[in-house]
Amino acid sequence: MWYLSTRNQKIQKTPSQAVLQGIADDGGLYMPKSFENAQFPMEKLSGLTNKEISATVLSLLFSNDKMFNNNFNEALDAVSRAYDGKFENEDFAPLAKVADAYVMELYHGPTCAFKDVALQLLPQLIACAKKATDMKDEIVILTATSGDTGSAALSGFSNVDGVKIIVFYPKKGISAVQERQMVSVDGKNTCVVSVNGNFDDAQSGVKNIFATLELPKGVKLSSANSINIGRLAPQVAYYFKAYRDLLAENRIKMGDKVNFIVPTGNFGDILAGYFAKQMGLPVGKLVCASNENKVLTDFFENGVYNKNREFHVTKSPSMDILISSNLERLLYLTCGAEKCASYMAELKEKGEYKLAKEELDKIRSEFDAGFTDDEETLKVIKSVYEKNGYLMDTHTAVAWSVYEKWAKETNNTDVSVVLSTASPYKFSSSVMNALGKDYGSEFDAVNKLNAYTGAKIPASLVNIENKPIVHNVTVEKDEMLSFVDKMVNTPIWRK
């Protein structure tokens, strides 16, 4: 398997090199040269365990590379090291039946968000890739987060030898629980920095650092965002797992199509579903659910991607994004590297681009989209809880609301799975508002939500308000480069 830049097919890397580098030299994202030799053995799916499904996906996407030496057991060992003892139980992505659909709960890991599935595994992939390439350099993981990537990456990489991690987050763009999860991490190799700006400012700053920073000898940059193929690949597995679980319940027969409705910000989670479809999973529609920052909804509707619009701070902050980086990978699959590079140049220079009609038609044959505002989001949390006894966070509620409207409009009768990306306790104040209940601080809302619903508080969030703050640094968005330059060039990481 070779990986190519989405902007230049002449830039080719092995899987190990792509994982270690994170982003291509030309600013593009790495993509498999072809999915032709990465077809999942669907005839074996029903008999595979959760970890075997993950190992199979990794073995296919990272084949013919020294990362696993084409040895399935080595991939399985990496998965076991990543997951054993890290999740509430062996089922890291259980399905819950809610009304006429299913909810895939992806928040049972150490930081209570879907990104744990990938970011507990990424450090193992990087370690395997370093060994495969005989790399001795220290790796500095550089990432921007809209809330969940940061805490999940810090959990995965904290105190990992040979790796340091710097996380940037928008100062006023995440929940208090999300912020405390990050700033209380005490790993010797961790650094957490708030940015006076929004997520797009932080993400653009990180991309600029990758493009311009002069690194000292013996140091390499990489990423924990889903722009890194090593972050994206593990997420493909839970789409196959959901299908296997539906087969086990006799809810579907092999070959039946299943729809997936995904709350979407940076387009990584839903793209993993598209990867699964390219690898042979019978996917019906992938429905992209957005909040009021509906740049993706508009894109799927008219083919115009326009980031020149008002930025909304919403109750679903992990989706408060105007530049969805992983959409570039879909463009590459749709129109090729040359056209993709042209669109990315237009986005950088003008803030927008427009697809040709045939390109949009091709994308719309695979994807649908919709959006939900804050008012609807809170109403959905309340109505689903009262009608079905099911408690969901704001991001899941966005997806559920979009699902309800989409199902009514399309009359689609295939089984549908809504991805639940975070525990309701990570956004407890918004959930309490939706339920019409009083509380004090956001941390108080955690306990009040537990008292009202009886839903178990995840272990990592119990008494989180009492965890000491270790990181207390804020920079302006134009200071990010100089900050990282200082960090990678000093022998003292953190006092």
KEDO-458067 format. One line per 5 residues: number of its first residue (from 1); their letters; for each residue z, y, x of C-alpha. Coordinates in Angstrom, 3 decimals, m for minus. Example, Ala and Ser with C-alpha at 12.3 -4.5 7.8 and 13.67 -1.06 7.14 Angstrom:
2
1	as	7.800,m4.500,12.300 ~ 7.140,m1.060,13.670
REM end
This chain:
495
1	mwyls	0.000,0.000,0.000 ~ m0.975,3.431,1.301 ~ 0.302,6.754,0.020 ~ m1.976,9.792,m0.173 ~ m1.287,13.480,m0.651
6	trnqk	m2.121,14.729,m4.139 ~ m4.006,17.591,m2.462 ~ m5.872,15.782,0.307 ~ m6.754,12.089,0.316 ~ m7.265,12.176,4.069
11	iqktp	m3.490,12.526,4.495 ~ m2.320,8.899,4.359 ~ 1.109,7.454,5.050 ~ 2.788,4.074,4.868 ~ 5.493,3.697,2.201
16	sqavl	8.208,4.102,4.842 ~ 6.638,7.294,6.173 ~ 6.204,8.716,2.670 ~ 9.847,8.040,1.772 ~ 11.123,9.594,4.993
21	qgiad	8.912,12.677,4.813 ~ 9.439,13.361,1.119 ~ 6.658,15.922,0.772 ~ 3.235,15.958,2.470 ~ 2.368,18.425,5.234
26	dggly	m0.011,20.283,2.922 ~ 2.642,20.685,0.242 ~ 1.263,17.846,m1.862 ~ 3.207,14.901,m3.227 ~ 2.671,11.321,m2.132
31	mpksf	0.941,8.955,m4.546 ~ m0.043,5.279,m4.286 ~ m3.676,4.942,m3.249 ~ m4.104,2.561,m6.174 ~ m2.021,0.623,m8.691
36	enaqf	m4.530,m2.229,m8.576 ~ m2.354,m4.364,m6.302 ~ 0.901,m3.268,m7.916 ~ 0.646,m5.102,m11.226 ~ 3.992,m6.314,m12.560
41	pmekl	4.111,m10.060,m13.411 ~ 4.763,m9.541,m17.124 ~ 4.754,m13.307,m17.741 ~ 7.976,m13.509,m15.690 ~ 9.718,m10.448,m17.136
46	sgltn	11.909,m12.240,m19.691 ~ 13.464,m14.417,m17.002 ~ 14.291,m11.622,m14.548 ~ 17.725,m10.054,m14.090 ~ 18.171,m6.278,m13.968
51	keisa	18.307,m6.247,m10.187 ~ 15.315,m8.589,m9.922 ~ 13.261,m6.217,m12.080 ~ 14.158,m3.342,m9.737 ~ 13.392,m5.409,m6.642
56	tvlsl	10.040,m6.462,m8.102 ~ 9.041,m2.852,m8.784 ~ 10.025,m1.785,m5.266 ~ 8.259,m4.757,m3.675 ~ 5.044,m3.835,m5.497
61	lfsnd	5.157,m0.094,m4.845 ~ 6.205,m0.493,m1.209 ~ 4.154,m3.571,m0.326 ~ 2.648,m4.362,3.087 ~ 5.255,m2.268,4.834
66	kmfnn	8.063,m3.088,7.231 ~ 10.560,m1.504,4.817 ~ 11.105,m4.929,3.214 ~ 8.749,m6.946,5.442 ~ 7.031,m8.247,2.288
71	nfnea	10.243,m10.161,1.621 ~ 11.467,m9.992,m1.986 ~ 14.997,m10.953,m0.939 ~ 15.227,m7.939,1.369 ~ 14.302,m5.668,m1.544
76	ldavs	16.852,m7.461,m3.724 ~ 19.525,m6.993,m1.060 ~ 18.832,m3.249,m0.983 ~ 19.163,m3.062,m4.773 ~ 22.425,m5.025,m4.669
81	raydg	23.903,m2.756,m1.995 ~ 22.985,0.250,m4.109 ~ 24.178,m0.910,m7.520 ~ 26.971,m3.455,m7.136 ~ 30.246,m1.906,m8.244
86	kfene	28.697,1.538,m8.816 ~ 28.036,1.327,m12.569 ~ 30.375,0.671,m15.485 ~ 28.911,m2.827,m15.789 ~ 25.893,m4.786,m14.620
91	dfapl	23.733,m3.301,m17.364 ~ 22.903,0.069,m15.823 ~ 20.581,1.033,m18.700 ~ 21.804,m0.502,m21.985 ~ 19.900,m0.061,m25.239
96	akvad	21.714,1.199,m28.333 ~ 20.183,0.828,m31.799 ~ 20.336,4.190,m33.578 ~ 18.725,4.493,m37.028 ~ 15.132,3.236,m36.694
101	ayvme	14.868,3.679,m32.922 ~ 16.642,2.735,m29.712 ~ 18.456,4.918,m27.208 ~ 18.371,3.830,m23.560 ~ 21.653,5.002,m22.029
106	lyhgp	21.039,5.957,m18.424 ~ 24.376,7.659,m17.775 ~ 26.744,4.829,m16.882 ~ 26.692,5.489,m13.122 ~ 29.102,7.382,m10.860
111	tcafk	27.970,10.876,m11.893 ~ 27.186,10.088,m15.550 ~ 23.483,10.968,m15.406 ~ 20.202,9.059,m15.254 ~ 19.573,10.108,m11.679
116	dvalq	22.272,7.739,m10.432 ~ 19.824,4.862,m10.983 ~ 17.536,6.323,m8.327 ~ 19.957,8.173,m6.090 ~ 22.272,5.247,m5.458
121	llpql	19.180,3.406,m4.216 ~ 17.411,6.159,m2.253 ~ 19.879,6.057,0.687 ~ 19.172,2.328,1.005 ~ 15.427,2.970,0.974
126	iacak	15.774,5.659,3.636 ~ 17.865,3.341,5.818 ~ 15.243,0.596,5.459 ~ 12.440,3.082,6.165 ~ 14.168,4.414,9.287
131	katdm	14.531,0.881,10.585 ~ 10.910,0.087,9.744 ~ 9.612,3.100,11.659 ~ 12.214,2.879,14.437 ~ 13.261,6.455,13.652
136	kdeiv	16.282,7.703,15.584 ~ 16.169,11.275,14.256 ~ 18.854,12.660,12.011 ~ 17.595,13.291,8.485 ~ 18.624,16.368,6.546
141	iltat	18.175,15.849,2.808 ~ 17.269,19.155,1.202 ~ 17.271,19.371,m2.565 ~ 17.347,21.815,m5.447 ~ 19.081,20.789,m8.647
146	sgdtg	19.186,21.919,m12.243 ~ 22.492,20.105,m12.559 ~ 22.289,16.322,m12.271 ~ 20.211,15.611,m9.158 ~ 22.734,17.383,m6.957
151	saals	25.824,15.433,m7.957 ~ 23.932,12.123,m7.988 ~ 22.432,12.788,m4.538 ~ 25.788,13.829,m3.121 ~ 27.352,10.656,m4.506
156	gfsnv	24.626,8.515,m2.963 ~ 24.451,10.170,0.450 ~ 28.058,11.208,1.044 ~ 29.265,9.929,4.446 ~ 26.033,7.996,5.106
161	dgvki	25.494,7.812,8.870 ~ 22.466,9.597,10.292 ~ 21.955,11.713,7.170 ~ 23.142,15.153,6.089 ~ 22.526,16.716,2.704
166	ivfyp	22.218,20.311,1.500 ~ 22.120,20.918,m2.256 ~ 21.111,24.237,m3.844 ~ 21.846,24.972,m7.507 ~ 21.437,28.030,m9.772
171	kkgis	24.784,29.825,m9.865 ~ 24.883,30.390,m13.628 ~ 22.434,27.706,m14.701 ~ 24.540,24.544,m14.974 ~ 27.631,23.422,m16.864
176	avqer	31.143,23.800,m15.443 ~ 31.493,20.022,m15.294 ~ 28.227,19.664,m13.374 ~ 29.293,22.381,m10.937 ~ 32.742,20.889,m10.326
181	qmvsv	31.182,17.478,m9.711 ~ 29.213,18.969,m6.831 ~ 31.558,21.511,m5.267 ~ 34.403,18.976,m5.099 ~ 32.464,16.442,m3.004
186	dgknt	34.261,16.104,0.323 ~ 31.785,14.102,2.389 ~ 31.655,15.137,6.030 ~ 27.861,15.366,5.834 ~ 27.595,17.384,2.594
191	cvvsv	26.853,21.040,1.891 ~ 26.599,22.600,m1.585 ~ 25.273,26.126,m2.097 ~ 24.814,28.184,m5.255 ~ 21.816,30.504,m5.524
196	ngnfd	21.700,33.810,m7.350 ~ 18.671,32.875,m9.424 ~ 17.387,30.119,m11.694 ~ 16.329,26.567,m10.876 ~ 12.719,27.544,m10.202
201	daqsg	13.969,30.040,m7.593 ~ 15.987,27.295,m5.912 ~ 13.130,24.792,m6.069 ~ 10.588,27.279,m4.720 ~ 13.004,28.142,m1.926
206	vknif	13.328,24.493,m0.944 ~ 9.548,24.026,m0.905 ~ 9.236,27.125,1.282 ~ 11.784,25.690,3.714 ~ 9.820,22.441,3.986
211	atlel	6.676,24.439,4.725 ~ 8.033,26.966,7.219 ~ 11.285,25.877,8.875 ~ 11.092,25.134,12.593 ~ 13.329,22.147,13.203
216	pkgvk	15.216,21.336,16.384 ~ 14.285,18.183,18.246 ~ 15.765,15.067,16.702 ~ 15.998,16.453,13.149 ~ 13.721,15.706,10.200
221	lssan	13.783,17.048,6.641 ~ 13.465,14.906,3.546 ~ 14.112,15.335,m0.170 ~ 16.229,13.727,m2.888 ~ 14.271,15.379,m5.685
226	sinig	11.749,13.293,m7.594 ~ 9.040,14.865,m5.432 ~ 10.122,12.075,m3.034 ~ 8.401,8.836,m4.008 ~ 11.548,6.982,m2.937
231	rlapq	13.437,8.834,m5.669 ~ 10.793,8.230,m8.305 ~ 10.049,4.536,m7.705 ~ 13.487,3.150,m8.738 ~ 13.194,4.891,m12.110
236	vayyf	10.116,2.852,m12.998 ~ 12.292,m0.257,m13.262 ~ 14.275,0.746,m16.334 ~ 11.131,1.019,m18.441 ~ 10.416,m2.651,m17.715
241	kayrd	14.079,m3.465,m18.352 ~ 13.978,m1.782,m21.779 ~ 10.910,m3.839,m22.675 ~ 12.645,m7.045,m21.573 ~ 15.699,m6.199,m23.688
246	llaen	13.521,m5.590,m26.759 ~ 11.855,m8.960,m26.181 ~ 15.281,m10.610,m25.956 ~ 16.259,m9.085,m29.305 ~ 13.006,m10.355,m30.855
251	rikmg	12.285,m6.752,m31.751 ~ 8.846,m7.021,m30.150 ~ 6.465,m9.713,m28.937 ~ 4.904,m9.736,m25.489 ~ 1.984,m7.326,m25.518
256	dkvnf	3.358,m5.078,m28.276 ~ 3.315,m1.398,m27.372 ~ 6.533,0.609,m27.082 ~ 6.809,4.399,m27.218 ~ 9.165,6.294,m24.930
261	ivptg	10.476,9.763,m25.767 ~ 11.798,11.509,m22.657 ~ 13.764,14.774,m22.280 ~ 11.740,16.446,m19.566 ~ 12.217,19.175,m16.984
266	nfgdi	10.647,18.404,m13.617 ~ 8.432,15.654,m15.137 ~ 9.769,12.892,m12.892 ~ 11.479,10.671,m15.451 ~ 8.514,10.570,m17.825
271	lagyf	6.113,10.111,m14.919 ~ 8.059,6.979,m13.961 ~ 7.142,5.673,m17.411 ~ 3.491,6.422,m16.705 ~ 3.780,4.541,m13.410
276	akqmg	5.160,1.592,m15.379 ~ 2.148,1.756,m17.690 ~ m0.200,1.815,m14.691 ~ 1.629,m1.277,m13.412 ~ 0.964,m3.194,m16.632
281	lpvgk	3.764,m2.308,m19.070 ~ 2.451,m2.097,m22.677 ~ 3.381,1.543,m23.286 ~ 2.165,3.260,m26.442 ~ 2.811,6.986,m26.227
286	lvcas	4.915,8.839,m23.696 ~ 6.380,11.784,m25.608 ~ 7.442,14.744,m23.490 ~ 10.433,16.515,m25.074 ~ 11.201,20.079,m23.995
291	nenkv	13.727,22.750,m24.901 ~ 12.898,26.439,m25.461 ~ 11.377,26.556,m21.978 ~ 8.402,24.772,m23.477 ~ 5.894,25.231,m20.687
296	ltdff	5.054,21.502,m20.867 ~ 4.685,21.456,m24.662 ~ 2.194,24.298,m24.436 ~ 0.382,22.557,m21.585 ~ m0.106,19.343,m23.541
301	engvy	m1.228,21.344,m26.560 ~ m3.828,23.632,m24.986 ~ m4.281,22.552,m21.363 ~ m2.936,25.825,m19.982 ~ 0.009,25.699,m17.601
306	nknre	1.500,29.184,m17.500 ~ 4.806,29.874,m15.766 ~ 4.500,33.620,m16.445 ~ 6.874,33.636,m19.385 ~ 10.445,34.392,m20.334
311	fhvtk	12.993,32.030,m18.837 ~ 15.580,30.753,m21.338 ~ 19.080,29.626,m20.387 ~ 19.763,26.871,m22.928 ~ 22.320,24.285,m24.008
316	spsmd	20.242,21.677,m22.149 ~ 20.309,23.307,m18.677 ~ 18.862,20.380,m16.717 ~ 15.595,21.105,m18.532 ~ 15.601,24.853,m17.892
321	iliss	12.519,24.678,m15.690 ~ 9.198,26.535,m15.669 ~ 7.601,24.777,m12.693 ~ 7.498,21.014,m13.298 ~ 6.679,19.695,m9.847
326	nlerl	5.851,16.106,m10.769 ~ 3.123,17.200,m13.150 ~ 1.050,17.515,m9.980 ~ 1.007,13.732,m9.694 ~ m0.397,13.405,m13.212
331	lyltc	m3.075,15.980,m12.368 ~ m4.022,13.940,m9.305 ~ m4.427,10.796,m11.391 ~ m6.428,12.740,m13.959 ~ m8.816,14.806,m11.880
336	gaekc	m8.486,13.831,m8.198 ~ m7.108,15.505,m5.099 ~ m9.644,18.320,m4.718 ~ m9.235,19.602,m8.276 ~ m5.484,19.084,m8.114
341	asyma	m5.251,21.203,m4.967 ~ m7.287,23.915,m6.683 ~ m4.965,23.951,m9.696 ~ m1.882,24.135,m7.472 ~ m3.409,27.059,m5.570
346	elkek	m4.064,28.862,m8.867 ~ m0.494,28.236,m9.971 ~ 0.825,29.714,m6.732 ~ m1.496,32.719,m6.738 ~ m1.784,33.531,m10.451
351	geykl	1.078,31.636,m12.045 ~ m1.231,29.601,m14.278 ~ m4.208,27.249,m14.465 ~ m6.309,25.714,m17.236 ~ m7.612,22.172,m17.442
356	akeel	m11.156,21.297,m18.361 ~ m11.463,19.847,m21.880 ~ m12.249,16.321,m20.691 ~ m9.180,16.410,m18.425 ~ m6.903,17.508,m21.248
361	dkirs	m8.376,14.885,m23.582 ~ m7.645,12.188,m21.017 ~ m4.022,13.292,m20.669 ~ m3.514,13.612,m24.419 ~ m4.684,10.052,m24.916
366	efdag	m1.556,8.987,m23.018 ~ 0.989,11.724,m23.770 ~ 2.320,13.676,m26.727 ~ 4.789,16.552,m26.583 ~ 7.181,18.631,m28.619
371	ftdde	10.091,21.028,m28.208 ~ 13.425,21.844,m29.795 ~ 15.480,25.034,m29.679 ~ 19.255,25.241,m29.241 ~ 19.978,25.575,m32.941
376	etlkv	18.079,22.388,m33.762 ~ 19.660,20.618,m30.790 ~ 23.200,21.240,m32.037 ~ 22.260,20.253,m35.583 ~ 20.887,16.936,m34.332
381	iksvy	24.079,16.136,m32.400 ~ 26.105,16.682,m35.570 ~ 23.768,14.845,m37.945 ~ 23.294,11.781,m35.729 ~ 27.038,11.508,m35.181
386	ekngy	27.867,11.862,m38.866 ~ 25.105,9.524,m40.102 ~ 25.109,6.923,m37.352 ~ 28.407,7.340,m35.497 ~ 26.448,7.889,m32.281
391	lmdth	27.431,10.661,m29.866 ~ 24.774,12.231,m27.659 ~ 24.533,15.076,m25.184 ~ 22.266,18.098,m25.578 ~ 19.354,16.719,m23.540
396	tavaw	19.292,13.475,m25.490 ~ 19.493,15.504,m28.699 ~ 16.397,17.466,m27.663 ~ 14.531,14.189,m27.238 ~ 15.877,12.757,m30.508
401	svyek	14.840,15.863,m32.440 ~ 11.352,15.702,m30.951 ~ 11.202,11.982,m31.766 ~ 12.075,12.565,m35.429 ~ 9.420,15.256,m35.831
406	waket	6.810,13.271,m33.886 ~ 7.421,10.050,m35.833 ~ 7.049,11.911,m39.129 ~ 3.861,13.679,m38.040 ~ 2.128,10.637,m36.550
411	nntdv	3.428,7.814,m38.763 ~ 3.568,5.736,m35.587 ~ 5.151,2.370,m36.403 ~ 5.559,1.001,m32.876 ~ 9.106,0.572,m31.579
416	svvls	10.361,3.779,m29.986 ~ 12.933,4.252,m27.226 ~ 14.594,7.623,m26.621 ~ 15.894,8.097,m23.085 ~ 19.479,9.360,m22.939
421	taspy	19.863,11.117,m19.621 ~ 23.496,12.258,m19.514 ~ 26.922,11.523,m20.915 ~ 27.983,13.840,m23.759 ~ 31.076,14.591,m21.674
426	kfsss	28.974,16.436,m19.090 ~ 28.179,19.015,m21.789 ~ 31.326,18.674,m23.845 ~ 31.585,22.323,m24.902 ~ 28.103,22.273,m26.439
431	vmnal	28.830,18.949,m28.132 ~ 32.090,20.334,m29.524 ~ 30.233,23.397,m30.784 ~ 27.758,21.112,m32.508 ~ 30.568,19.188,m34.182
436	gkdyg	32.258,22.428,m35.260 ~ 35.464,21.774,m33.343 ~ 37.658,24.225,m31.417 ~ 38.526,24.008,m27.727 ~ 39.622,26.203,m24.842
441	sefda	37.743,25.908,m21.563 ~ 34.862,23.532,m20.975 ~ 37.279,21.202,m19.239 ~ 39.561,21.340,m22.279 ~ 36.540,20.409,m24.380
446	vnkln	36.329,17.088,m22.521 ~ 39.790,16.085,m23.712 ~ 39.315,17.501,m27.208 ~ 36.029,15.623,m27.600 ~ 37.793,12.417,m26.612
451	aytga	40.615,13.072,m29.075 ~ 38.182,13.751,m31.921 ~ 35.628,10.969,m31.381 ~ 37.540,8.332,m29.450 ~ 34.552,7.949,m27.140
456	kipas	35.726,6.868,m23.693 ~ 35.720,9.544,m20.983 ~ 33.812,8.250,m17.939 ~ 36.188,7.489,m15.080 ~ 34.555,10.041,m12.760
461	lvnie	35.179,12.853,m15.265 ~ 38.830,12.142,m15.983 ~ 40.874,15.167,m14.791 ~ 37.795,16.592,m13.114 ~ 39.151,20.119,m13.568
466	nkpiv	41.899,19.288,m11.056 ~ 39.548,18.212,m8.294 ~ 39.763,20.742,m5.428 ~ 36.802,22.999,m4.659 ~ 35.451,22.192,m1.201
471	hnvtv	32.189,24.173,m1.248 ~ 32.230,27.857,m2.182 ~ 29.055,29.412,m0.757 ~ 26.533,31.580,m2.615 ~ 23.254,32.942,m1.210
476	ekdem	20.457,35.099,m2.506 ~ 17.202,33.262,m3.135 ~ 15.532,34.945,m0.148 ~ 18.393,33.833,2.129 ~ 17.903,30.092,1.638
481	lsfvd	15.593,29.670,4.637 ~ 17.917,31.442,7.058 ~ 20.893,29.504,5.713 ~ 19.255,26.120,6.303 ~ 17.959,27.275,9.687
486	kmvnt	21.533,28.048,10.699 ~ 22.838,24.740,9.365 ~ 20.308,22.515,11.134 ~ 20.668,24.388,14.394 ~ 24.454,24.312,14.691
491	piwrk	26.513,21.420,16.013 ~ 29.260,22.282,13.527 ~ 28.278,21.085,10.073 ~ 31.182,22.166,7.943 ~ 34.660,23.322,8.912
REM end
